[in-house]
């Protein structure tokens, strides 16, 4: 019910808030759009970050709604995801093995 949705939301919020990748993205991406002659670089940085988040909300909301719709309509999604995860695991093991063999051959 409602408390379960709230729990999922809070868990997702903290997962994203404590993830260092978005912070690194903002630190690397946004400064490119700040003019060197800008009078208040901090304000401009914060404003650009807020704009990026503001414009991302409708897109991410639509993406979530589409994913929810697909999950309800297509019962095969769960089975397909399981096979997709297995395939990705096999690829990771394969690439790891190739990397190990390449490292051994270069020594």
HELIX and SHEET records of a PDB file:
HELIX    1   1 UNK A    2  UNK A   17  1                                  16    
HELIX    2   2 UNK A   20  UNK A   29  1                                  10    
HELIX    3   3 UNK A   30  UNK A   33  5                                   4    
HELIX    4   4 UNK A   41  UNK A   73  1                                  33    
HELIX    5   5 UNK A   77  UNK A  106  1                                  30    
END                                                                             
